[in-house]
Amino acid sequence: MNVLIIVAKEIHQAIRNRWVLAATLLLAGLALSLTFLGSAPTGNVGVRALDVVIVSLSSLTIFLVPLIALLISHDAIVGEMERGTMLLLLSYPVARWQVLLGKFLGHLAVLGFATCLGYGAAVGALAATGSDIDSDSLLAFAAMVGSSVLFGAAFVAIGYLVSALVRDRGTAAGICIGLWLLLVLIYDMALLGVLALDQGRSISATVLNALLLSNPTDAYRLINLTGFANVSTFAGMAGLAQSTSLTVPVLLTALLCWTLLPLGLAALAFSRREL
């Protein structure tokens, strides 16, 4: 019951601060833009419009959803401590783990609502224009939205871990931006460089799989751009889908671990922190 009260508090606060509105409008606006701009030539090349949208939104999610997740979570703990509201909250009969879990679920609900509604607008726009939407593409789209929420949950958890460890909001924000750059941009560029230099001499398939699972961004990318044949072919990643032994359940488990492990460490750090 205490957890649900805190969830409701976080959702109400996000609505009051217009986080819900801003995130939903941003995702919906970009999704609609990609839908109308990206699906225009599909009639000439024989590609289904929704498959184009899935590839476009997956690429958008990789950059945007982690950033939104880190922005709403980086000061979840340290921010309330600086404002003194955490001390007031803990004066009630509520455990610290309940506070952290309730805040996490509240922020995840905000991110999930914005993602589902924003990306759902893309399917609605395609349906309104009379585009053909088959069951395979619709299933791939539903999987993309669901995995996008789980992908965002991993970065919300990472933001909570940072917020539980640092002493001021400025430091938390700086570290989160650095982590976003590392996990979204720098890691893959460095990995591609190493693979190009190695040319298959030292890095085996097992090592490559481990390197891919070591980054939630790569796990998410593989789920959506190689997990469905119709999408992976259009995305130009059919070769990668055949060369990797990572299945969708394994990749989803990796994203779940990227959520639970940082959240568990954040709960441990928060439990030992002095107010």
KELOZA-582077 format. One record per residue (C-alpha): x, y, z. Coordinates in pm, whole numbers, padded with zeros to 5 digits, always signed. Example, Ala and Ser with C-alpha at 12.3 -4.5 7.8 and 13.67 -1.06 7.14 Angstrom:
BEGIN
+01230-00450+00780 +01367-00106+00714 
END
This chain:
BEGIN
+00000+00000+00000 +00284+00240+00084 +00446+00166-00252 +00124+00247-00441 +00087+00577-00253 +00438+00679-00354 +00372+00569-00714 +00064+00794-00723 +00267+01079-00571 +00536+01052-00837 +00283+01037-01121 +00098+01339-00981 +00423+01529-00947 +00525+01442-01304 +00188+01565-01433 +00220+01885-01232 +00572+01943-01362 +00448+01870-01717 +00697+01584-01762 +00418+01357-01888 +00294+01614-02139 +00641+01711-02259 +00764+01352-02304 +00443+01240-02477 +00436+01535-02716 +00805+01496-02797 +00779+01124-02873 +00450+01164-03062 +00580+01454-03269 +00898+01274-03370 +00711+00947-03430 +00459+01118-03661 +00738+01299-03846 +00929+00976-03903 +00608+00799-04006 +00510+01044-04278 +00864+01113-04400 +00992+00755-04384 +00696+00567-04522 +00649+00781-04833 +00865+00571-05072 +00756+00228-04950 +00498+00185-05223 +00774+00191-05486 +01014-00052-05317 +00766-00309-05189 +00833-00255-04819 +00547-00239-04572 +00503+00105-04420 +00488-00016-04060 +00820-00201-04099 +00981+00130-04196 +00825+00294-03893 +00957+00020-03663 +01314+00065-03788 +01288+00444-03763 +01136+00443-03414 +01387+00185-03290 +01671+00414-03396 +01495+00710-03235 +01442+00516-02911 +01811+00432-02881 +01898+00801-02851 +01591+00961-02696 +01438+00721-02442 +01759+00674-02237 +01802+01052-02223 +01444+01106-02102 +01482+00823-01850 +01801+00969-01705 +01656+01320-01693 +01357+01213-01484 +01554+00984-01253 +01893+01146-01191 +01769+01355-00896 +01504+01114-00766 +01695+01058-00441 +01963+01324-00416 +01720+01595-00527 +01471+01515-00253 +01753+01504+00000 +01873+01850-00103 +01520+01989-00080 +01460+01821+00257 +01149+01638+00137 +01313+01296+00175 +01351+01348+00549 +00983+01440+00572 +00881+01139+00364 +01082+00897+00578 +00927+01038+00894 +00617+00838+00797 +00598+00461+00861 +00752+00368+00528 +01070+00172+00456 +01344+00312+00234 +01308+00028-00015 +00939+00112-00046 +01023+00473-00121 +01274+00375-00388 +01049+00112-00545 +00748+00344-00546 +00943+00627-00705 +01090+00389-00965 +00750+00247-01061 +00603+00598-01078 +00876+00720-01312 +00849+00402-01518 +00472+00453-01549 +00532+00806-01678 +00788+00687-01931 +00571+00391-02036 +00265+00609-02085 +00458+00860-02296 +00615+00584-02506 +00294+00388-02568 +00086+00695-02647 +00356+00871-02848 +00448+00570-03060 +00086+00457-03083 +00016+00780-03266 +00234+00649-03550 +00016+00341-03601 -00295+00555-03577 -00160+00786-03846 -00082+00492-04076 -00428+00346-04023 -00586+00684-04093 -00402+00711-04426 -00521+00366-04533 -00184+00193-04520 -00190-00185-04512 -00098-00313-04164 -00057-00691-04138 -00036-00902-03823 +00340-00969-03849 +00424-00601-03864 +00178-00521-03585 +00339-00790-03366 +00685-00648-03435 +00557-00300-03349 +00406-00419-03020 +00733-00591-02933 +00924-00273-03017 +00704-00062-02785 +00726-00316-02503 +01102-00352-02530 +01134+00028-02550 +00964+00057-02210 +01195-00212-02068 +01492-00034-02227 +01382+00288-02059 +01341+00104-01727 +01708+00003-01743 +01817+00365-01773 +01574+00480-01504 +01738+00223-01274 +02084+00347-01373 +01973+00702-01294 +01852+00587-00952 +02187+00424-00880 +02370+00746-00964 +02123+00949-00757 +02175+00720-00456 +02554+00747-00471 +02625+01118-00526 +02582+01417-00295 +02437+01686-00521 +02213+01712-00824 +02473+01877-01045 +02710+01585-01007 +02426+01339-01073 +02329+01523-01392 +02689+01531-01516 +02745+01161-01450 +02416+01066-01618 +02499+01265-01931 +02840+01097-01937 +02677+00753-01905 +02433+00839-02185 +02722+00934-02414 +02916+00620-02317 +02636+00365-02353 +02456+00518-02652 +02740+00660-02862 +03095+00584-02751 +03061+00214-02665 +02942+00104-03010 +03193+00323-03190 +03476+00173-02984 +03341-00180-03035 +03321-00133-03412 +03676-00001-03413 +03804-00300-03217 +03620-00545-03441 +03757-00376-03753 +04113-00399-03620 +04075-00755-03494 +03914-00893-03814 +03799-01208-03634 +04143-01316-03514 +04101-01284-03135 +03738-01195-03066 +03528-01509-03087 +03152-01524-03126 +03116-01590-02753 +03320-01283-02663 +03123-01074-02910 +02795-01189-02758 +02924-01098-02411 +03029-00753-02535 +02686-00696-02689 +02508-00801-02370 +02732-00566-02170 +02544-00269-02309 +02164-00236-02278 +02161-00029-02597 +02298-00318-02802 +02055-00564-02644 +01764-00338-02738 +01896-00283-03089 +01932-00656-03152 +01581-00728-03021 +01414-00491-03265 +01643-00491-03567 +01720-00863-03578 +01438-01024-03380 +01185-01020-03666 +01272-01136-04017 +01066-00875-04200 +01224-00590-04003 +01582-00720-03995 +01589-00764-04373 +01476-00409-04432 +01708-00274-04161 +02007-00429-04337 +02088-00647-04034 +01988-00987-04164 +02354-01092-04168 +02397-00997-03804 +02079-01181-03714 +02226-01498-03864 +02575-01458-03715 +02475-01399-03352 +02348-01677-03128 +02163-01434-02902 +01790-01502-02904 +01515-01259-02815 +01450-01422-02472 +01822-01391-02389 +01826-01026-02495 +01511-00950-02295 +01668-01120-01993 +01975-00900-02038 +01758-00587-02036 +01579-00714-01726 +01914-00770-01554 +02020-00418-01655 +01708-00298-01471 +01717-00513-01158 +02091-00498-01084 +02127-00116-01079 +01796-00086-00891 +01914-00337-00631 +02246-00154-00591 +02058+00176-00560 +01841+00027-00284 +02152-00093-00103 +02326+00246-00132 +02010+00429-00025 +01965+00204+00280 +02317+00289+00402 +02301+00660+00328 +02273+00917+00602 +02004+01182+00562 
END
